[in-house]
Amino acid sequence: MLYALNLARRAAEAGEVPVGAVLVRDNQILGEGSNASISRQDPTAHAEVLALRQAAKKVGNYRLTGTTMYVTLEPCAMCVGAMVHARIKRLVYAASDLRTGCCGGAMDLIRSPMHNHHILVDGGLMAEDSANLLRSFFRERRKGAG
């Protein structure tokens, strides 16, 4: 999660919402990402999606079984869907997202019995560090807008 937090800090420095994600299997990083929707002009360029894309290219398969995703913010619906389709094994996230989080924050899409694949979920690891980074980022953005 420390690595993901560093990726989130890099995103903030680039003017992106500070979210970082790392996909790991057998203690090896397969993919990483930080939010880049603004710079790439791509609404799908979330940290988790970028990490999944990089990992899929690295292993030569879109199915990423046996992996764990570490992400600094509870994933949204798009990212949850991508993780389910990729068949990741486990998700560990830091801060909850009560507005758009889909692992229990705003809704619980990840645990839907309708999915054909189920992901183990743990939330709250280094939550305060991630939440502080997000609060600080948005505080600075509001100052700049005013």
MIDOSE-1310 file (N, C-alpha, C; in nm, 2 decimals, decimal comma, always signed):
residues 146
mlya	+0,08/-0,12/+0,00/+0,00/+0,00/+0,00/+0,09/+0,13/+0,00; +0,20/+0,12/+0,06/+0,29/+0,23/+0,06/+0,33/+0,27/-0,09; +0,35/+0,17/-0,17/+0,39/+0,19/-0,31/+0,27/+0,26/-0,38; +0,15/+0,21/-0,35/+0,03/+0,27/-0,41/+0,01/+0,42/-0,37
lnla	+0,04/+0,45/-0,24/+0,03/+0,58/-0,19/+0,14/+0,67/-0,26; +0,25/+0,62/-0,29/+0,35/+0,70/-0,36/+0,30/+0,73/-0,50; +0,24/+0,63/-0,57/+0,18/+0,66/-0,70/+0,07/+0,76/-0,69; -0,01/+0,76/-0,58/-0,12/+0,86/-0,56/-0,06/+1,00/-0,55
rraa	+0,05/+1,01/-0,48/+0,12/+1,14/-0,46/+0,17/+1,19/-0,60; +0,22/+1,10/-0,68/+0,26/+1,14/-0,82/+0,14/+1,19/-0,90; +0,03/+1,13/-0,88/-0,09/+1,17/-0,95/-0,13/+1,32/-0,91; -0,12/+1,34/-0,78/-0,16/+1,47/-0,73/-0,06/+1,58/-0,78
eage	+0,07/+1,55/-0,79/+0,16/+1,64/-0,84/+0,14/+1,67/-0,99; +0,07/+1,58/-1,06/+0,04/+1,60/-1,20/-0,10/+1,66/-1,22; -0,16/+1,70/-1,10/-0,29/+1,76/-1,11/-0,41/+1,66/-1,12; -0,38/+1,53/-1,10/-0,48/+1,43/-1,11/-0,53/+1,40/-0,97
vpvg	-0,65/+1,35/-0,96/-0,70/+1,30/-0,83/-0,61/+1,19/-0,78; -0,56/+1,21/-0,66/-0,45/+1,12/-0,60/-0,50/+0,98/-0,57; -0,50/+0,90/-0,67/-0,53/+0,75/-0,64/-0,42/+0,67/-0,71; -0,37/+0,58/-0,64/-0,27/+0,49/-0,69/-0,31/+0,34/-0,67
avlv	-0,26/+0,26/-0,77/-0,30/+0,12/-0,76/-0,18/+0,03/-0,80; -0,17/-0,09/-0,74/-0,06/-0,18/-0,77/-0,12/-0,32/-0,77; -0,09/-0,40/-0,87/-0,14/-0,53/-0,89/-0,02/-0,63/-0,87; -0,04/-0,72/-0,77/+0,07/-0,81/-0,73/+0,03/-0,95/-0,74
rdnq	+0,13/-1,04/-0,78/+0,11/-1,18/-0,77/+0,25/-1,24/-0,72; +0,24/-1,32/-0,62/+0,37/-1,39/-0,57/+0,47/-1,29/-0,54; +0,43/-1,18/-0,47/+0,52/-1,07/-0,43/+0,59/-1,00/-0,54; +0,54/-1,01/-0,66/+0,59/-0,94/-0,78/+0,49/-0,84/-0,83
ilge	+0,53/-0,72/-0,86/+0,44/-0,62/-0,92/+0,42/-0,66/-1,07; +0,29/-0,68/-1,11/+0,26/-0,70/-1,24/+0,22/-0,58/-1,32; +0,15/-0,49/-1,24/+0,10/-0,37/-1,30/+0,08/-0,26/-1,20; +0,09/-0,13/-1,24/+0,07/-0,02/-1,15/+0,01/+0,09/-1,23
gsna	-0,05/+0,18/-1,15/-0,11/+0,30/-1,22/-0,15/+0,40/-1,12; -0,16/+0,52/-1,17/-0,21/+0,63/-1,09/-0,31/+0,71/-1,18; -0,41/+0,77/-1,12/-0,51/+0,83/-1,20/-0,45/+0,92/-1,31; -0,51/+0,92/-1,43/-0,46/+0,99/-1,54/-0,57/+1,03/-1,64
sisr	-0,69/+1,04/-1,59/-0,80/+1,08/-1,67/-0,79/+1,22/-1,74; -0,74/+1,31/-1,66/-0,72/+1,45/-1,71/-0,61/+1,45/-1,82; -0,49/+1,41/-1,78/-0,38/+1,42/-1,88/-0,40/+1,33/-2,00; -0,47/+1,22/-1,99/-0,49/+1,13/-2,11/-0,62/+1,17/-2,18
qdpt	-0,70/+1,25/-2,12/-0,83/+1,28/-2,17/-0,91/+1,16/-2,19; -0,91/+1,07/-2,09/-0,97/+0,94/-2,10/-1,04/+0,91/-1,97; -1,18/+0,90/-1,97/-1,25/+0,88/-1,85/-1,22/+0,74/-1,79; -1,16/+0,65/-1,86/-1,13/+0,52/-1,81/-0,99/+0,51/-1,75
ahae	-0,92/+0,61/-1,75/-0,78/+0,61/-1,71/-0,77/+0,62/-1,56; -0,84/+0,53/-1,49/-0,83/+0,53/-1,34/-0,71/+0,44/-1,31; -0,66/+0,46/-1,19/-0,54/+0,39/-1,14/-0,56/+0,24/-1,16; -0,67/+0,19/-1,11/-0,69/+0,04/-1,12/-0,69/-0,01/-1,26
vlal	-0,76/+0,06/-1,35/-0,77/+0,01/-1,49/-0,63/+0,01/-1,55; -0,55/+0,12/-1,53/-0,42/+0,13/-1,58/-0,33/+0,01/-1,53; -0,34/-0,02/-1,40/-0,27/-0,13/-1,35/-0,31/-0,26/-1,41; -0,44/-0,28/-1,43/-0,49/-0,41/-1,49/-0,44/-0,42/-1,64
rqaa	-0,44/-0,31/-1,71/-0,40/-0,31/-1,85/-0,25/-0,35/-1,86; -0,17/-0,28/-1,77/-0,02/-0,31/-1,77/+0,00/-0,46/-1,74; -0,07/-0,51/-1,64/-0,05/-0,65/-1,59/-0,09/-0,74/-1,70; -0,20/-0,72/-1,77/-0,25/-0,81/-1,87/-0,15/-0,82/-1,99
kkvg	-0,09/-0,70/-2,02/+0,01/-0,70/-2,13/+0,14/-0,78/-2,08; +0,17/-0,76/-1,96/+0,29/-0,83/-1,90/+0,28/-0,98/-1,91; +0,16/-1,03/-1,86/+0,15/-1,17/-1,85/+0,09/-1,23/-1,98; +0,04/-1,15/-2,07/-0,02/-1,20/-2,20/-0,15/-1,26/-2,18
nyrl	-0,23/-1,21/-2,09/-0,36/-1,26/-2,07/-0,45/-1,16/-1,99; -0,57/-1,14/-2,03/-0,66/-1,05/-1,96/-0,71/-1,11/-1,82; -0,70/-1,24/-1,81/-0,73/-1,30/-1,68/-0,61/-1,30/-1,59; -0,63/-1,23/-1,48/-0,52/-1,21/-1,38/-0,54/-1,28/-1,25
tgtt	-0,57/-1,41/-1,26/-0,60/-1,49/-1,15/-0,48/-1,50/-1,05; -0,52/-1,51/-0,92/-0,42/-1,52/-0,82/-0,35/-1,39/-0,78; -0,41/-1,28/-0,82/-0,35/-1,15/-0,80/-0,42/-1,07/-0,69; -0,35/-0,98/-0,63/-0,41/-0,89/-0,53/-0,39/-0,74/-0,58
myvt	-0,50/-0,67/-0,58/-0,49/-0,52/-0,61/-0,49/-0,44/-0,49; -0,39/-0,36/-0,47/-0,38/-0,26/-0,36/-0,41/-0,12/-0,42; -0,51/-0,06/-0,37/-0,55/+0,07/-0,42/-0,58/+0,17/-0,31; -0,55/+0,30/-0,33/-0,56/+0,39/-0,22/-0,70/+0,44/-0,19
lepc	-0,80/+0,42/-0,28/-0,93/+0,46/-0,26/-1,03/+0,35/-0,31; -1,13/+0,33/-0,24/-1,23/+0,23/-0,27/-1,28/+0,25/-0,42; -1,27/+0,14/-0,49/-1,30/+0,15/-0,64/-1,44/+0,18/-0,67; -1,46/+0,25/-0,79/-1,59/+0,28/-0,85/-1,64/+0,16/-0,92
amcv	-1,76/+0,18/-0,98/-1,83/+0,07/-1,05/-1,75/+0,02/-1,17; -1,69/+0,11/-1,24/-1,61/+0,07/-1,36/-1,50/-0,01/-1,32; -1,43/+0,03/-1,22/-1,31/-0,04/-1,17/-1,34/-0,18/-1,11; -1,45/-0,18/-1,04/-1,50/-0,31/-0,98/-1,53/-0,41/-1,10
gamv	-1,60/-0,36/-1,20/-1,63/-0,44/-1,31/-1,51/-0,49/-1,38; -1,41/-0,41/-1,40/-1,29/-0,45/-1,46/-1,21/-0,56/-1,38; -1,21/-0,54/-1,25/-1,15/-0,64/-1,16/-1,22/-0,77/-1,16; -1,35/-0,77/-1,17/-1,43/-0,89/-1,17/-1,40/-0,97/-1,31
hari	-1,40/-0,89/-1,42/-1,37/-0,95/-1,55/-1,23/-1,00/-1,56; -1,13/-0,94/-1,49/-0,99/-0,98/-1,49/-0,97/-1,10/-1,39; -1,07/-1,13/-1,31/-1,06/-1,24/-1,22/-0,96/-1,23/-1,11; -0,93/-1,10/-1,06/-0,84/-1,09/-0,96/-0,89/-1,17/-0,83
krlv	-0,80/-1,20/-0,75/-0,83/-1,28/-0,63/-0,88/-1,19/-0,51; -0,80/-1,08/-0,49/-0,82/-1,01/-0,37/-0,80/-0,86/-0,40; -0,88/-0,78/-0,33/-0,87/-0,63/-0,34/-0,85/-0,58/-0,20; -0,75/-0,50/-0,18/-0,72/-0,43/-0,06/-0,72/-0,28/-0,09
yaas	-0,81/-0,21/-0,02/-0,82/-0,06/-0,05/-0,80/+0,01/+0,08; -0,75/+0,14/+0,07/-0,73/+0,22/+0,19/-0,85/+0,30/+0,23; -0,88/+0,41/+0,17/-0,99/+0,50/+0,22/-1,12/+0,45/+0,15; -1,23/+0,46/+0,23/-1,36/+0,44/+0,17/-1,41/+0,56/+0,09
dlrt	-1,50/+0,54/+0,00/-1,55/+0,64/-0,08/-1,70/+0,64/-0,07; -1,76/+0,73/+0,01/-1,90/+0,73/+0,04/-1,99/+0,78/-0,08; -1,92/+0,84/-0,18/-2,00/+0,89/-0,29/-2,00/+0,80/-0,41; -1,89/+0,74/-0,44/-1,89/+0,65/-0,56/-1,82/+0,51/-0,54
gccg	-1,79/+0,48/-0,42/-1,72/+0,35/-0,39/-1,82/+0,24/-0,40; -1,78/+0,13/-0,46/-1,87/+0,02/-0,49/-1,83/-0,11/-0,41; -1,76/-0,09/-0,30/-1,73/-0,20/-0,21/-1,79/-0,19/-0,08; -1,90/-0,11/-0,07/-1,97/-0,09/+0,06/-1,98/+0,06/+0,09
gamd	-1,90/+0,15/+0,02/-1,91/+0,29/+0,05/-2,04/+0,35/+0,01; -2,06/+0,36/-0,12/-2,19/+0,41/-0,17/-2,29/+0,30/-0,20; -2,23/+0,19/-0,25/-2,30/+0,07/-0,28/-2,21/-0,05/-0,27; -2,26/-0,17/-0,28/-2,18/-0,29/-0,26/-2,18/-0,38/-0,39
lirs	-2,14/-0,32/-0,50/-2,14/-0,39/-0,62/-2,05/-0,51/-0,63; -1,93/-0,50/-0,56/-1,83/-0,60/-0,57/-1,88/-0,74/-0,51; -1,97/-0,73/-0,41/-2,01/-0,85/-0,35/-2,15/-0,90/-0,41; -2,19/-0,85/-0,52/-2,31/-0,89/-0,58/-2,31/-1,04/-0,61
pmhn	-2,42/-1,11/-0,57/-2,42/-1,26/-0,61/-2,44/-1,28/-0,75; -2,47/-1,18/-0,83/-2,49/-1,19/-0,98/-2,36/-1,22/-1,05; -2,25/-1,18/-0,99/-2,12/-1,20/-1,06/-2,08/-1,35/-1,07; -2,01/-1,39/-1,17/-1,97/-1,52/-1,19/-1,83/-1,54/-1,12
hhil	-1,77/-1,44/-1,07/-1,64/-1,44/-1,00/-1,65/-1,35/-0,88; -1,60/-1,40/-0,77/-1,61/-1,32/-0,64/-1,47/-1,29/-0,59; -1,45/-1,17/-0,55/-1,32/-1,11/-0,50/-1,32/-1,10/-0,35; -1,22/-1,14/-0,29/-1,20/-1,12/-0,14/-1,17/-0,97/-0,13
vdgg	-1,23/-0,90/-0,03/-1,22/-0,76/-0,01/-1,18/-0,72/+0,13; -1,07/-0,64/+0,14/-1,03/-0,58/+0,27/-1,02/-0,43/+0,25; -1,08/-0,36/+0,34/-1,07/-0,21/+0,33/-1,01/-0,15/+0,46; -0,96/-0,04/+0,44/-0,91/+0,04/+0,56/-0,76/+0,04/+0,58
lmae	-0,68/-0,04/+0,50/-0,54/-0,04/+0,52/-0,48/+0,10/+0,48; -0,42/+0,16/+0,58/-0,36/+0,30/+0,56/-0,47/+0,40/+0,52; -0,59/+0,38/+0,56/-0,70/+0,47/+0,52/-0,68/+0,61/+0,56; -0,63/+0,64/+0,67/-0,61/+0,78/+0,71/-0,51/+0,85/+0,63
dsan	-0,40/+0,78/+0,59/-0,30/+0,84/+0,50/-0,36/+0,88/+0,37; -0,43/+0,79/+0,31/-0,50/+0,81/+0,18/-0,60/+0,92/+0,19; -0,68/+0,92/+0,29/-0,79/+1,02/+0,31/-0,72/+1,16/+0,33; -0,62/+1,17/+0,40/-0,55/+1,30/+0,42/-0,49/+1,35/+0,29
llrs	-0,44/+1,26/+0,21/-0,39/+1,30/+0,08/-0,50/+1,35/-0,01; -0,61/+1,29/-0,01/-0,73/+1,33/-0,09/-0,78/+1,46/-0,04; -0,80/+1,48/+0,09/-0,85/+1,60/+0,15/-0,76/+1,72/+0,12; -0,63/+1,70/+0,13/-0,53/+1,80/+0,10/-0,54/+1,84/-0,05
ffre	-0,55/+1,74/-0,13/-0,55/+1,77/-0,28/-0,67/+1,86/-0,31; -0,79/+1,82/-0,26/-0,91/+1,89/-0,29/-0,92/+2,03/-0,22; -0,86/+2,04/-0,11/-0,85/+2,17/-0,04/-0,77/+2,27/-0,12; -0,65/+2,22/-0,18/-0,57/+2,30/-0,26/-0,64/+2,34/-0,39
rrkg	-0,72/+2,25/-0,45/-0,79/+2,28/-0,57/-0,90/+2,38/-0,55; -0,97/+2,38/-0,43/-1,07/+2,48/-0,40/-1,00/+2,61/-0,38; -0,89/+2,62/-0,32/-0,82/+2,75/-0,30/-0,79/+2,81/-0,44; -0,74/+2,73/-0,53/-0,70/+2,77/-0,66/-0,82/+2,82/-0,75
ag	-0,94/+2,76/-0,72/-1,06/+2,80/-0,79/-1,12/+2,93/-0,74; -1,09/+2,97/-0,62/-1,15/+3,08/-0,55/-1,09/+3,21/-0,57
